Amino acid sequence: MNSWMILKDIRNLDLSKNLLSLWDDVTDIADQLGHLEVLNLSENKLRFSREPASPAGTFSALKVLVLSRTGITWAEVLRCATGWPVLEELYLAANNITILERPNDVLQTVKLLDLSSNQSIDENQLFLIAYLPRLEQLILSDVGISSLHFPDTGIGCKTSMFTSLQYLVVNDNQISRWSFINELDKLESLQALSCLRNPLTAGSRAETTRQFIIAKIGQLEMLNKCQILPEERRGAELDYRKAFGTEWRKAGGHQDPDRNRPSAEFRAAHPRYQSLCLKYGAPEDGELKTQQPFLLKNQLLTLKIKCPHQLDQKVIEKQLPDSMTVQKVKGMLSRLLRVPASDLLLSYESPKMPGREIELESDQQSLQFYSVENGDCLLVRW
């Protein structure tokens, strides 16, 4: 067999960390490889012409393309993508990409999209790729995302966005609010989630956080690469139902279905709570009475309290139960600092997350809800 025939049969080509500088050179190489399925161009600083970027047929068999750290822009991706008719996996990590337009008529075959380490990406940009029909895996590690809200649907409904998405990776981000997790339950096909090294999941309560995520996303089968067995789901949902039973009752929840009208704020914070009550029954009075003292007794937090805008105010140290609501913390601080509770803004910082500050945005949520831990510091502003 001559060298030409061997070249024609190449299916996997790794050209990463070379001195390639022009996309035209890449197409010249690929034009000789009619069966090329996998191409790795990572860490080549490529320049792209403004002409149609890929001659028809050049990448006719290409299924996997790695363009991490190449400097490619989103506009260049869309221009080149006209020549990738069967592409299934596209890796675009660390390119400082900003998604500025929808991929109309391109990338329609992509099943995996890696946008890791593109720090400019936010939820509004994600909505521009939300209707890729075959997208099953989306990797968003280290993009700095902190919030997510699907505007097309409400509590307990499924979004029309990302309808094929089965696996989502959001490791190493700024996710600090349970509202982010609540929104993920709206994804119709989501089965697996990786959510490591975020403020929400950091700290010593990893087991409790895992339970809450499982309880909040009803269809999840895998969390942080660990399978969720039926027994674990049942235990997580029952524990979640008990943990917030008192809040549910105070918000208007009732064992009598005709009188069960929890507030809109509670339903927004706990979208699946009503369905868990239907699944397992509403929490009994006896459950709530036996659980609450245990929480108060065994989860007392020692916290420092600082007032960053009041330089003459000394640092205070207090012991507070982690079941204490933000509203009650504000009441206590109002009396202590002689400032109206309505004027107080609370956040906290943890030595485990240096440089990060997490807002305590809902008065009705507990310190436990925001993952405040022993040794953390409450920041009080007015």
C-alpha positions as CSV (number, residue, x, y, z in Angstrom):
1,M,0.0,0.0,0.0
2,N,1.5,3.4,-1.0
3,S,1.7,6.4,1.3
4,W,-1.1,8.2,-0.6
5,M,-3.6,5.4,0.3
6,I,-2.5,5.5,4.0
7,L,-3.0,9.2,4.0
8,K,-6.5,8.9,2.5
9,D,-7.5,6.4,5.3
10,I,-6.5,8.7,8.2
11,R,-9.5,9.2,10.5
12,N,-7.9,10.8,13.6
13,L,-5.4,13.7,13.3
14,D,-3.8,15.6,16.2
15,L,-2.2,18.8,15.2
16,S,-2.3,20.5,18.6
17,K,0.5,22.7,20.0
18,N,2.0,23.3,16.5
19,L,2.8,26.5,14.6
20,L,-0.2,26.5,12.4
21,S,-1.4,30.1,12.0
22,L,-3.9,30.1,9.1
23,W,-7.2,28.2,8.8
24,D,-6.6,28.0,5.1
25,D,-3.6,25.8,5.8
26,V,-5.8,23.5,7.9
27,T,-8.3,23.2,5.1
28,D,-5.5,22.4,2.6
29,I,-4.4,19.5,4.9
30,A,-7.9,18.3,5.5
31,D,-8.7,18.4,1.8
32,Q,-6.3,15.5,1.4
33,L,-8.0,13.4,4.1
34,G,-11.4,12.3,2.8
35,H,-12.2,10.1,5.8
36,L,-11.1,12.5,8.6
37,E,-13.4,12.2,11.6
38,V,-11.4,13.6,14.5
39,L,-9.3,16.8,14.3
40,N,-7.5,18.4,17.2
41,L,-6.1,21.9,16.6
42,S,-5.9,23.1,20.2
43,E,-3.2,25.7,21.1
44,N,-2.6,26.8,17.6
45,K,-3.2,30.6,17.2
46,L,-5.3,30.6,14.0
47,R,-6.3,33.4,11.8
48,F,-9.4,33.2,9.6
49,S,-10.2,34.9,6.4
50,R,-13.6,36.6,5.8
51,E,-14.3,34.4,2.8
52,P,-16.3,31.2,3.1
53,A,-14.0,29.3,5.5
54,S,-14.3,25.7,4.4
55,P,-14.6,24.5,0.8
56,A,-17.5,22.2,0.3
57,G,-16.6,18.6,1.0
58,T,-13.4,19.3,2.9
59,F,-14.8,18.2,6.3
60,S,-17.6,16.0,5.0
61,A,-16.8,13.2,7.5
62,L,-15.6,15.3,10.4
63,K,-17.4,14.4,13.7
64,V,-15.1,15.8,16.4
65,L,-13.3,19.1,16.3
66,V,-11.1,20.6,19.0
67,L,-10.4,24.3,18.8
68,S,-9.5,25.1,22.4
69,R,-7.1,28.0,22.9
70,T,-7.0,28.9,19.2
71,G,-8.3,32.4,19.5
72,I,-11.4,31.7,17.4
73,T,-14.4,34.0,17.8
74,W,-18.0,33.0,17.8
75,A,-18.5,34.7,14.4
76,E,-15.7,32.7,13.0
77,V,-17.1,29.5,14.4
78,L,-20.4,30.1,12.6
79,R,-18.7,31.0,9.4
80,C,-16.6,27.9,9.4
81,A,-19.5,25.7,10.6
82,T,-21.1,25.8,7.2
83,G,-18.4,23.3,6.1
84,W,-19.0,20.9,9.1
85,P,-22.2,19.1,7.9
86,V,-22.0,16.1,10.3
87,L,-20.1,17.5,13.3
88,E,-21.1,16.0,16.6
89,E,-18.6,17.3,19.1
90,L,-17.1,20.8,19.2
91,Y,-14.6,21.9,21.8
92,L,-14.1,25.7,22.2
93,A,-12.5,26.1,25.6
94,A,-10.5,29.1,26.6
95,N,-11.1,31.3,23.5
96,N,-12.6,34.4,25.3
97,I,-15.7,33.7,23.3
98,T,-18.8,35.8,23.5
99,I,-21.9,34.4,21.9
100,L,-23.5,37.2,19.9
101,E,-25.9,35.5,17.4
102,R,-27.9,32.3,17.0
103,P,-26.4,29.4,15.0
104,N,-29.1,29.4,12.4
105,D,-28.7,26.5,9.9
106,V,-25.3,25.5,11.3
107,L,-24.2,23.3,14.2
108,Q,-27.5,21.5,13.9
109,T,-25.9,18.1,14.3
110,V,-23.7,19.0,17.3
111,K,-24.4,16.7,20.4
112,L,-21.5,18.0,22.6
113,L,-20.5,21.6,23.0
114,D,-17.6,22.6,25.3
115,L,-17.5,26.3,26.2
116,S,-15.3,26.0,29.3
117,S,-13.1,28.9,30.5
118,N,-14.8,31.5,28.3
119,Q,-15.3,34.0,31.1
120,S,-17.6,36.4,29.1
121,I,-20.5,33.9,28.8
122,D,-23.7,34.6,30.7
123,E,-27.2,33.2,30.7
124,N,-28.5,35.5,28.0
125,Q,-25.8,34.2,25.6
126,L,-26.8,30.6,26.5
127,F,-30.3,31.3,25.3
128,L,-28.9,32.0,21.8
129,I,-27.8,28.3,21.6
130,A,-30.8,27.0,23.5
131,Y,-32.5,25.6,20.4
132,L,-29.8,23.5,18.9
133,P,-31.9,20.4,18.2
134,R,-29.4,17.6,19.0
135,L,-27.4,19.2,21.8
136,E,-27.1,16.5,24.5
137,Q,-24.0,17.6,26.5
138,L,-23.1,21.2,27.4
139,I,-19.8,21.9,29.3
140,L,-19.8,25.3,31.1
141,S,-16.9,24.9,33.6
142,D,-15.2,28.0,34.7
143,V,-17.3,30.5,32.7
144,G,-18.2,32.7,35.8
145,I,-21.9,32.0,35.5
146,S,-23.9,32.7,38.7
147,S,-27.5,32.9,37.7
148,L,-30.0,31.1,35.4
149,H,-33.6,31.7,34.6
150,F,-35.7,30.3,31.8
151,P,-38.1,33.1,30.9
152,D,-40.5,31.0,28.8
153,T,-42.1,29.0,31.6
154,G,-43.1,29.1,35.3
155,I,-42.9,27.0,38.4
156,G,-43.4,23.3,37.8
157,C,-43.2,23.5,34.0
158,K,-40.6,22.4,31.5
159,T,-38.8,25.0,29.3
160,S,-38.8,24.8,25.5
161,M,-35.0,25.5,25.6
162,F,-32.3,22.8,25.5
163,T,-34.9,20.1,24.9
164,S,-32.3,17.4,24.1
165,L,-29.8,18.4,26.9
166,Q,-29.0,15.3,29.0
167,Y,-25.7,16.2,30.7
168,L,-24.7,19.7,32.0
169,V,-21.3,20.6,33.6
170,V,-21.1,23.8,35.6
171,N,-18.0,23.2,37.7
172,D,-15.8,26.0,39.0
173,N,-18.4,28.8,38.7
174,Q,-20.0,31.4,41.0
175,I,-23.2,29.5,41.7
176,S,-24.3,30.5,45.2
177,R,-28.1,30.4,45.0
178,W,-30.5,27.5,45.1
179,S,-32.6,29.3,42.5
180,F,-30.0,28.2,39.9
181,I,-30.7,24.5,40.8
182,N,-34.4,25.1,40.8
183,E,-34.3,26.2,37.2
184,L,-32.5,23.0,36.1
185,D,-35.6,21.0,37.0
186,K,-37.2,22.8,34.0
187,L,-34.9,21.0,31.6
188,E,-37.0,18.3,29.9
189,S,-34.2,15.8,29.3
190,L,-31.6,16.5,32.0
191,Q,-30.3,13.3,33.5
192,A,-26.8,14.1,34.7
193,L,-25.3,17.2,36.4
194,S,-21.8,18.1,37.5
195,C,-21.7,21.1,39.9
196,L,-18.4,20.9,41.8
197,R,-16.4,23.7,43.4
198,N,-19.2,26.3,43.5
199,P,-20.0,28.5,46.6
200,L,-23.2,26.6,46.9
201,T,-21.5,23.2,47.0
202,A,-18.4,24.1,48.9
203,G,-17.9,23.5,52.6
204,S,-18.6,20.7,55.1
205,R,-22.2,20.1,54.2
206,A,-21.5,18.2,50.9
207,E,-23.9,15.4,51.8
208,T,-26.8,17.7,52.6
209,T,-26.2,19.8,49.5
210,R,-26.2,16.6,47.4
211,Q,-29.5,15.6,49.0
212,F,-31.1,19.0,48.2
213,I,-29.9,19.0,44.6
214,I,-31.4,15.5,44.1
215,A,-34.7,16.6,45.7
216,K,-34.9,19.7,43.6
217,I,-34.2,18.1,40.2
218,G,-36.7,15.3,39.9
219,Q,-35.4,13.5,36.8
220,L,-31.7,13.5,37.7
221,E,-30.0,10.1,37.5
222,M,-26.4,11.1,38.0
223,L,-24.8,13.8,40.2
224,N,-21.1,14.6,40.1
225,K,-20.5,11.4,38.2
226,C,-22.2,9.3,41.0
227,Q,-25.3,7.4,40.2
228,I,-28.5,8.3,42.1
229,L,-30.0,5.0,43.2
230,P,-33.8,4.9,43.9
231,E,-33.2,4.5,47.7
232,E,-31.0,7.6,47.7
233,R,-33.6,9.6,45.9
234,R,-36.3,8.5,48.2
235,G,-34.2,9.4,51.3
236,A,-33.2,12.8,49.8
237,E,-36.7,13.8,49.0
238,L,-38.1,12.7,52.4
239,D,-35.3,14.6,54.2
240,Y,-35.9,17.7,52.1
241,R,-39.7,17.5,52.7
242,K,-39.0,17.4,56.5
243,A,-36.3,20.0,56.5
244,F,-38.6,22.7,55.0
245,G,-41.8,21.5,56.5
246,T,-42.0,24.2,59.1
247,E,-41.3,26.9,56.5
248,W,-44.0,25.4,54.3
249,R,-46.5,25.5,57.2
250,K,-45.7,29.1,58.0
251,A,-46.0,30.1,54.4
252,G,-49.6,28.8,54.2
253,G,-49.1,25.1,53.6
254,H,-51.7,22.7,55.1
255,Q,-52.3,19.0,55.2
256,D,-55.8,19.6,54.0
257,P,-55.5,19.9,50.1
258,D,-58.4,22.5,50.1
259,R,-56.5,24.7,52.5
260,N,-53.0,24.1,51.2
261,R,-52.0,27.5,49.7
262,P,-48.3,28.1,50.3
263,S,-47.1,31.6,49.3
264,A,-45.7,32.4,45.9
265,E,-42.3,33.2,47.6
266,F,-42.2,29.7,49.1
267,R,-43.2,28.0,45.8
268,A,-40.5,30.0,44.0
269,A,-37.8,28.9,46.5
270,H,-39.1,25.2,46.6
271,P,-40.8,24.5,43.3
272,R,-40.9,20.7,43.8
273,Y,-42.2,20.8,47.4
274,Q,-45.9,20.5,46.5
275,S,-45.1,17.5,44.2
276,L,-43.1,15.9,47.1
277,C,-46.1,16.3,49.4
278,L,-48.3,14.6,46.8
279,K,-45.7,11.8,46.4
280,Y,-45.1,11.1,50.1
281,G,-47.9,13.0,51.8
282,A,-47.7,16.3,53.6
283,P,-45.4,16.4,56.6
284,E,-47.2,15.5,59.9
285,D,-47.2,17.8,62.9
286,G,-45.3,15.2,64.9
287,E,-42.5,15.1,62.3
288,L,-42.0,18.9,62.5
289,K,-42.2,19.0,66.3
290,T,-39.5,16.4,66.8
291,Q,-37.2,17.7,64.1
292,Q,-37.0,21.4,64.8
293,P,-35.4,21.2,68.4
294,F,-32.8,18.8,67.0
295,L,-31.8,21.4,64.3
296,L,-31.6,24.2,66.9
297,K,-29.6,22.2,69.4
298,N,-27.1,20.5,67.1
299,Q,-26.4,23.1,64.4
300,L,-25.4,26.2,66.3
301,L,-23.0,28.4,64.3
302,T,-20.4,30.7,65.7
303,L,-20.2,33.7,63.3
304,K,-18.4,37.0,63.1
305,I,-20.4,40.0,62.3
306,K,-18.8,42.9,60.4
307,C,-20.1,46.3,59.2
308,P,-17.8,47.2,56.3
309,H,-19.2,50.7,55.9
310,Q,-19.0,51.5,59.6
311,L,-15.3,51.7,60.4
312,D,-15.9,52.5,64.1
313,Q,-18.1,49.4,64.6
314,K,-16.2,46.6,66.3
315,V,-16.4,43.0,65.0
316,I,-19.1,41.1,66.9
317,E,-19.2,37.3,67.5
318,K,-22.5,35.6,67.9
319,Q,-23.8,32.1,68.1
320,L,-26.9,31.5,65.8
321,P,-28.9,28.4,64.9
322,D,-28.5,27.7,61.2
323,S,-32.2,27.2,61.0
324,M,-32.6,31.0,61.8
325,T,-34.2,32.9,58.9
326,V,-32.5,36.0,57.4
327,Q,-35.5,38.0,58.6
328,K,-34.9,37.0,62.2
329,V,-31.1,37.7,61.9
330,K,-32.0,41.2,60.6
331,G,-34.3,41.7,63.6
332,M,-31.6,40.7,66.0
333,L,-29.1,43.0,64.3
334,S,-31.6,45.8,64.2
335,R,-31.8,45.7,68.0
336,L,-28.1,45.3,68.4
337,L,-27.0,48.1,66.0
338,R,-30.1,50.3,66.4
339,V,-30.8,50.4,62.7
340,P,-34.2,49.6,61.1
341,A,-34.3,46.0,59.9
342,S,-35.7,47.2,56.6
343,D,-32.5,49.1,55.9
344,L,-30.1,46.2,56.5
345,L,-28.5,44.3,53.6
346,L,-26.8,41.0,54.6
347,S,-24.2,38.9,52.9
348,Y,-21.5,36.5,54.1
349,E,-18.0,35.4,53.2
350,S,-16.2,32.2,54.1
351,P,-12.5,31.5,54.6
352,K,-13.0,28.5,52.3
353,M,-14.0,30.8,49.5
354,P,-11.6,33.8,49.6
355,G,-12.7,36.8,47.6
356,R,-16.3,35.7,47.2
357,E,-19.3,37.3,48.9
358,I,-22.7,35.7,48.9
359,E,-25.8,37.8,49.2
360,L,-28.6,36.6,51.6
361,E,-31.3,37.8,49.3
362,S,-34.5,36.3,50.7
363,D,-35.7,37.2,54.2
364,Q,-37.7,33.9,54.4
365,Q,-34.7,31.6,53.9
366,S,-32.5,30.2,56.6
367,L,-28.8,30.5,57.1
368,Q,-28.6,26.8,56.3
369,F,-30.3,27.4,53.0
370,Y,-27.4,29.7,52.0
371,S,-24.8,27.2,53.3
372,V,-23.5,29.5,56.0
373,E,-21.1,27.5,58.1
374,N,-19.3,27.8,61.5
375,G,-16.6,30.4,61.4
376,D,-18.1,32.4,58.5
377,C,-18.5,36.1,58.6
378,L,-21.7,38.0,58.2
379,L,-21.4,41.4,56.4
380,V,-24.0,44.0,57.4
381,R,-24.6,47.1,55.4
382,W,-27.1,49.9,55.5
